[in-house]
Amino acid sequence: MAAPDTYPMQAHVATDAPTDPAIRRIPDRRRRRRAERKRRVIAKWLRRTANRGHDTDPIRRRHEALLHDRAVAVHRDLLEIASMLERTPYADPGAITTLHALLANGCDSPLYNPDIHISELRATLQHVRARLMTQR
């Protein structure tokens, strides 16, 4: 007895990516929305950090890892970068990654680690600003 050439279930298995262009664009739209959301979150985080630097309540400041004097020193830079992120339709992924590390990494960030000189913070912000300016 000879085996059939194809089984009925094999006829329904997709072998390639969908050919409909609308279906192929779905991952691109998701990626853009995710990048847009991350850009907005980083911009809000920058604004919040810049504004927390001016907090004068010593009790609240005691429980934060943020170096307030550094946040005050770069207050204008943080707000400028946040504004740039909000205005641009596309932000350099490397700049976003650098900003996320600056805001989230308590050990290696000059915003949180007093052993890192403040010039590193200024250099990092200058680097991010330059990357965002080249995209305009």
C-alpha positions as a Python dict, from the first residue, in 0.01 Angstrom:
ca = {
    (1, 'M'): (0, 0, 0),
    (2, 'A'): (147, 334, -105),
    (3, 'A'): (157, 630, 132),
    (4, 'P'): (-37, 938, 23),
    (5, 'D'): (171, 1227, -109),
    (6, 'T'): (26, 1488, 127),
    (7, 'Y'): (-175, 1465, 440),
    (8, 'P'): (-485, 1682, 465),
    (9, 'M'): (-345, 1881, 760),
    (10, 'Q'): (-27, 1974, 573),
    (11, 'A'): (-219, 2168, 314),
    (12, 'H'): (-312, 2430, 575),
    (13, 'V'): (37, 2493, 713),
    (14, 'A'): (183, 2829, 613),
    (15, 'T'): (532, 2800, 477),
    (16, 'D'): (631, 3164, 433),
    (17, 'A'): (556, 3503, 585),
    (18, 'P'): (218, 3651, 497),
    (19, 'T'): (202, 3811, 158),
    (20, 'D'): (-58, 4074, 248),
    (21, 'P'): (132, 4405, 296),
    (22, 'A'): (-106, 4519, 572),
    (23, 'I'): (-23, 4211, 778),
    (24, 'R'): (351, 4255, 726),
    (25, 'R'): (332, 4616, 856),
    (26, 'I'): (186, 4511, 1193),
    (27, 'P'): (524, 4435, 1356),
    (28, 'D'): (658, 4768, 1228),
    (29, 'R'): (366, 4956, 1381),
    (30, 'R'): (411, 4774, 1712),
    (31, 'R'): (781, 4853, 1713),
    (32, 'R'): (714, 5221, 1640),
    (33, 'R'): (449, 5244, 1912),
    (34, 'R'): (681, 5075, 2162),
    (35, 'A'): (966, 5311, 2073),
    (36, 'E'): (731, 5610, 2093),
    (37, 'R'): (609, 5504, 2437),
    (38, 'K'): (962, 5448, 2563),
    (39, 'R'): (1062, 5792, 2433),
    (40, 'R'): (771, 5953, 2622),
    (41, 'V'): (855, 5763, 2942),
    (42, 'I'): (1220, 5871, 2926),
    (43, 'A'): (1116, 6234, 2867),
    (44, 'K'): (887, 6228, 3173),
    (45, 'W'): (1160, 6063, 3377),
    (46, 'L'): (1408, 6334, 3276),
    (47, 'R'): (1163, 6608, 3376),
    (48, 'R'): (1088, 6440, 3708),
    (49, 'T'): (1458, 6400, 3785),
    (50, 'A'): (1531, 6763, 3694),
    (51, 'N'): (1250, 6884, 3918),
    (52, 'R'): (1342, 6656, 4210),
    (53, 'G'): (1681, 6822, 4225),
    (54, 'H'): (1518, 7137, 4363),
    (55, 'D'): (1340, 6957, 4648),
    (56, 'T'): (1429, 7137, 4971),
    (57, 'D'): (1271, 6893, 5217),
    (58, 'P'): (1568, 6726, 5393),
    (59, 'I'): (1364, 6426, 5507),
    (60, 'R'): (1249, 6335, 5155),
    (61, 'R'): (1596, 6396, 5016),
    (62, 'R'): (1753, 6168, 5276),
    (63, 'H'): (1565, 5866, 5140),
    (64, 'E'): (1663, 5918, 4777),
    (65, 'A'): (1973, 5795, 4599),
    (66, 'L'): (1970, 6092, 4361),
    (67, 'L'): (2256, 6337, 4407),
    (68, 'H'): (2050, 6656, 4422),
    (69, 'D'): (2341, 6892, 4364),
    (70, 'R'): (2416, 6716, 4036),
    (71, 'A'): (2054, 6721, 3927),
    (72, 'V'): (2047, 7095, 3995),
    (73, 'A'): (2373, 7143, 3802),
    (74, 'V'): (2229, 6982, 3488),
    (75, 'H'): (1867, 7087, 3538),
    (76, 'R'): (1850, 7287, 3215),
    (77, 'D'): (2021, 7009, 3014),
    (78, 'L'): (1777, 6746, 3140),
    (79, 'L'): (1477, 6962, 3049),
    (80, 'E'): (1622, 7043, 2707),
    (81, 'I'): (1680, 6677, 2624),
    (82, 'A'): (1327, 6591, 2746),
    (83, 'S'): (1190, 6859, 2516),
    (84, 'M'): (1393, 6725, 2224),
    (85, 'L'): (1258, 6374, 2286),
    (86, 'E'): (901, 6498, 2291),
    (87, 'R'): (940, 6689, 1964),
    (88, 'T'): (1117, 6428, 1755),
    (89, 'P'): (915, 6158, 1576),
    (90, 'Y'): (1211, 5920, 1593),
    (91, 'A'): (1484, 5911, 1856),
    (92, 'D'): (1816, 5737, 1818),
    (93, 'P'): (1792, 5403, 2002),
    (94, 'G'): (2147, 5444, 2131),
    (95, 'A'): (2057, 5778, 2288),
    (96, 'I'): (1750, 5625, 2451),
    (97, 'T'): (1956, 5338, 2589),
    (98, 'T'): (2216, 5581, 2726),
    (99, 'L'): (1947, 5792, 2894),
    (100, 'H'): (1782, 5486, 3043),
    (101, 'A'): (2114, 5371, 3188),
    (102, 'L'): (2180, 5720, 3324),
    (103, 'L'): (1842, 5734, 3497),
    (104, 'A'): (1808, 5373, 3610),
    (105, 'N'): (2154, 5240, 3690),
    (106, 'G'): (2233, 5342, 4047),
    (107, 'C'): (2582, 5194, 4049),
    (108, 'D'): (2730, 5330, 3726),
    (109, 'S'): (2531, 5651, 3681),
    (110, 'P'): (2688, 5986, 3770),
    (111, 'L'): (2343, 6097, 3891),
    (112, 'Y'): (2353, 5842, 4173),
    (113, 'N'): (2716, 5751, 4233),
    (114, 'P'): (2925, 6016, 4414),
    (115, 'D'): (3248, 5839, 4314),
    (116, 'I'): (3191, 5930, 3949),
    (117, 'H'): (3293, 6286, 3868),
    (118, 'I'): (3021, 6527, 3755),
    (119, 'S'): (3209, 6585, 3430),
    (120, 'E'): (3101, 6234, 3326),
    (121, 'L'): (2739, 6340, 3369),
    (122, 'R'): (2789, 6649, 3158),
    (123, 'A'): (2976, 6451, 2892),
    (124, 'T'): (2700, 6189, 2878),
    (125, 'L'): (2430, 6453, 2837),
    (126, 'Q'): (2634, 6633, 2571),
    (127, 'H'): (2677, 6305, 2382),
    (128, 'V'): (2302, 6232, 2396),
    (129, 'R'): (2217, 6586, 2285),
    (130, 'A'): (2454, 6555, 1989),
    (131, 'R'): (2296, 6225, 1884),
    (132, 'L'): (1949, 6373, 1902),
    (133, 'M'): (2053, 6690, 1713),
    (134, 'T'): (2192, 6491, 1418),
    (135, 'Q'): (1849, 6335, 1358),
    (136, 'R'): (1667, 6660, 1290),
}
